[in-house]
Each structure stands twice: as C-alpha cells, then as structure tokens.
C-alpha cells in the first residue's frame, strides 16, 4: 500500500511505467489512458454499511478529487468471505470488522493497493456522511 498526495506522484514512476500516463492524466495533460478509469461520486457510509473487496489481476489506485474518506485494510484470515472470486470483474467481497490499518484520504491524496491488500472504502471521516468525488484506476499486472 502507498498513500501519498498527487504532488509527490512523480517519485513513484519507477514502480510501474504506466504511472507516467497516470500522472499526465491526473494533471489534465492527456484526456485518456490505456487503463480502466472509474469515476465515482457518493456519500460516505458507516462501517456497517460497506464491505471489503480484494482484487487479483489489478492494482487499484484511488485518487480523491473532492471530499474525505477513510479506508481500512485487512487480511483474508481476519474476514469472512462473502462471494467467490469474480474473474471477469476481478473482485471478491468480504465482511468483518477487523483491520490492520486505516488511512484517511483528503482532496489530492491517492492510495495504491496491490492484490491481496483487502480494502474497505467510502467510510465516514466523522459521524456524518459527506460527498466524495474520486477516480479509481485499474492497473493490470
């Protein structure tokens, strides 16, 4: 897992060559990239109203445009499997309340999650839901 701000994204280019395209896309220098881009807008939720997810074939990169959300990271052995792995859509869902890390994402922050880093997104920063606008990029391995 990597959590940082877009101001520092350049230093991660050595990890994956496709980050060059990601940087230019997020900076508005190019309008499309050879990745699956999922724009999302929603209100944050309480932990009891969301679930964990895992991916096998793709790295997830969450970039917060507006708003604030918490993200929890857990491990397979701490959770209960809810679904079988969906190979076509590259996800598997889990339930539970045990986690090993929790991060807060603010405007301009990004979070990179590798396969096996089971995560729960969209969590309230405080007790009230707030509007979040973000982009999730699916980076194939």
N, C-alpha and C positions, 0 to 999 in steps of 0.2 A: 504494500500500500504506500502510495505517495500522496501527501496532502500539501498543497502549496498555493500560491497566488499566481495569476497569469503573468504578472510582472517578472516572475522567475522561470517561466516555461522554457525559455531558451536553453537553460542548463541541462534539460532532460533530453535534448535532441540525440545524444549519443546512445540512449537506451533503445530507441526504435527509430529507424529512418523516417517512418511515416509522420513522426512528430513535426518535421519541417512543414508538411502540409497542414497539420493540425494548428500549428502556430499561425500560419498565414490565414487560415480560415477564421480562427477566433479573433484575429486582429482586423478582419474585414478586407484583407488584401486579395483574397480569392473568394468566389461565391460557391464553389463546390469542391468536394474532396472524394477520393475513392474509398470512402468508409460509409457505414450506415450511420446517419445522423438522426437522432430522435429529439425533436424539440418538445419540451414538456412545460405545462403550466398547471398548477394545482395548489390547493391549500394543504398545509402540513397537517399531520394527524398525530393522535396519541399512539404510543407503542402498541396498545391493544388492538388498534385498527389497521395495522400494517403487518407485513410478513418479511422474512428473509428470502433472499434469492442468491443463486450461485450460477456461474457460467463455466463452461469447459473450453470452448473454442475461441472466445473473445475476451480481450481486456476491456473493461468498462472505464470510460473517462467521463466523470460528471463535472460540468462547468456551470457554476451559478451565475446567472445574469442579474437577477433581482431576488431579494429575499434572503432568508436564513433558514437552514435546516440542520438537524443533527443526523448523523449516520452511525449506525452501530455495526461492528464487525464481530463475527463469531466463528466457531468451528463446527464442523459436521457432528462431532461427538457430543456437543452441548445442546443440540437441537433435535427436533422431531421432523422427519421427512414428511412433507405434505403431498408431494407429487413425484412421479417418476421423472427422470431427465427427459426433456423435450429436445431431441437432437435438431429438429428443423429450426426451432426458435432459440436454441441454446440457452435454456434456463431450467432450473429446478427450484421449487419452493420449499421452505422450511418454516416451522413455527417454534416458538420458545421465547424465553426472556433472559437467557444467559448470554453474555457477550464478553469479549476480551478487550475491546477498545471502543471508544466513542469519540467522534470528532464533530466539530461544528463547522459548517461551511457557510461563509459570508459571501456577499457580492464580490465577484472577481476570483474567488477561490476555485480550485479544481481538486478532484480526488481521482486517483488512478487505482483501480482494483484488478488484480490478476485473478485468473481462475483459481478457485479454492478459497478465496477471500469472501466468505459468505457475508452478505451485507443487507441491512435494512435501512432504507432511505425514507425521506419525507416526514421525519419526526419533528414535532414541535421543539423549538428552542426553549420556550417557556410553556405556559399552560394554554395559551390562546393560539388558534390556527392563524397562520399568515400566508399570504400569496407568495409562491415561489415560481420563478421562471428560470428554466435551465435547459442545457443541451446535454444529451448523453451520446457519446461517440463509442461505437463498437469497433475495436481494433483487432482484426483477426491475427491469430498467432501463426 
